[in-house]
Amino acid sequence: MKVNIKVSRHMKRTTLMISALLLTILSGCDQFKQKESCVNYFGPNDLGGYQLLDDGLALHQDSGTVWYRCPAGQYFRNGMCQGQPLVLGWTEANLFAVEFSENSSYQWRLPTDDEFKAITAQECINPALNTNVFPQLPIENFWTQDRTNFASSEKCITYSYQGSIACRIPVSAAHMFMLVAKP
């Protein structure tokens, strides 16, 4: 009789271990699931918390920031970004924002990491922004205003594909950039 009890306990323990292992494996499957493209994720009229303004501007209502809907250097016409985006070093991108502000009713600047995070859609990728608000946004690294703690000659970028942020980028590197302002 003792043998049956030992086998029974062993079987229970083995069954529990197998069950726990299967549960762990099956619950981890979603982490490798490919996220949907934001082009398909947002419905045709879904602005997701933005108010579209005149002249290619969009107010992100949660953060209170106004975004130019195209990368710097492009212009917004007929619902699309047209022209060629600028690809500049960090210092030159900031100088462009100052010059752009002189011809505008807004004080434009590069967005901070937190401002970029605020508009990044966590549910989708390619790009990780609402494509109804930011049409045809290139999958690129975009300068942010933030700087690293390591060197004044290094700054941060945001990768538009999934919204990741990387720092320690030399200011001389050439990247696209977006413009943001507070109303």
N, C-alpha and C positions, 0 to 999 in steps of 0.2 A: 503494500500500500504506500509506503514511503516513496518509492520510486515514482509512482504516478503523480504524487504531490510535487516532487522536485521537477519532473518534466512539465507539469502543468505550470508551475511558477516560471520555469525557464521559457516556456512557450508564451506566457503572458508578457514577460519582459521583452522577449524577441518581437512579439507582435506590437508592443508599445513603441519599441525602438524603430521598427519599420514604419509604423504609422507616423511617428514624429519626423522621420527622414522624408517620407513622401509629402507630408504637409509643408515642410521646409522647401523642398524642391518645387512643388507646385505653386507656392505663394511667391517664389522668386521669379517665376516666368515673366511676369509683367515688367520687370525692370529692363528686360531686353527687347520689349515690344517697341517697334518703331513708331514714333509720334507722327501724327497726321500733319500734312502740309497746312500752314495757316491759310493758304489760298482756298483750300477746301473746308477748313474748320469754320471760318467766319461766313455766315450767310451773306447774300448779295447786298443787303442793306444794314448789316450789323456793324454799327460804329463802335461798339464796345466801350462806352464811357467817354467818347470824344464828341465834341461839338465842332462841326466843320465851319470855318470862318471864310471870309473872302480872301482872295489873293493867295491861295494855296496854303492857308494856315489851318491848324487844328488845335483846339483847346482840349487838353487832357484834364477832364473835370476832377478826378481824384487828387492830382498833384497841383492843379492850378497853373500848369505850364503851357505855353503856346509853342507848338512845334511847326517849323517849316516842313511841309510834307515831302519834300525831295531832298536828296543830298545837296550840300552846298555846290553851287555852280550850275545846277539844273534849275529850270523854271517850271511852274505848274500851269498847264493849259489844257483845256478840254478834258479834265479828269485824269490827266497823265503827266508824268515827269518827262520833260524833254530837254535835250541838250546833253552835254557831257559833264559828269560830276568832277569836281576838283579833287586832285590827289596831292596833298601838301604835307609838309612837316608840321609839327605841333605849333610852333611859333607862328608860322605863316598862316595856319588855319585860324589862330586867334586874331591875327591882324586882319584877315578877311572879315571876321565877325564884326570887328570894330568899324571897318569901312562900310560893311553892309548896313550897320546900325545908323550911320550918318545919312543914309538915303531912305530911312524907314521911320515909322512912328514907334518902333520897338527897339529896345537895347538887346541885341542878339549876342549870344555867346555859345561856346561848346557846352553840351549837356554834361552833368555830373554822372558818375557811375550810378548813383541812386536814382537819378531821373531816368536814365536808360532802363534800369531794372523795373521802374514803375510802369513803363509802357511795354515791357517784354511779356509776351504771352507764354505762360508756362505749359499750356496744354498742346502747343503745336510748334512747328519748326519751319524753316526754309522759306522765308525768314520768320523769325519769332516775334513778329509784330503784326498788327491788324493790317492786312493788305488792302482793305477798303479805305483806310486812312493814309497808308504809305504805299501807294501803288508802285509796282515794279522795283521795290527796294533791292539793290544789289546785295548778293551774299558776299560781304566784305568785312574787314575790320574798320571800325569807325573810332576816331579820336574821342576821348572824353576830357573834361576839364581837370579831372583828378590827377594828382601826381603821386608817385610812390614815396615811401619813406626812406628809400635807399640812396637816391641821387637826384639832384635837381634836373639833371639831363635826361631823366627817364619819366615817362608818363604812362597812362593807361589807355587801352582800347577795348571796345565791345565788339564781339563777333556776331553779326546779325543772323547767322544761321540758327543758333539756339540761344543767343543772349549771354554767352559766357564773357567774362571780363579777364583780361590779362594785363599785367603791369610790367614795369621794367622795360618798356619799349623806348628806344632812343628817340629823342625829340626830332632828330634829323630824318627818321624813317618817314616815308610818304604814305599817307592813308587818306581815305575819304572822311568826311565829317558831316554831322547834322547840326542844325542851328536851333536853339531854344531861347525863349524869353519869358519873363513874367509879365502879365498884362498890367 
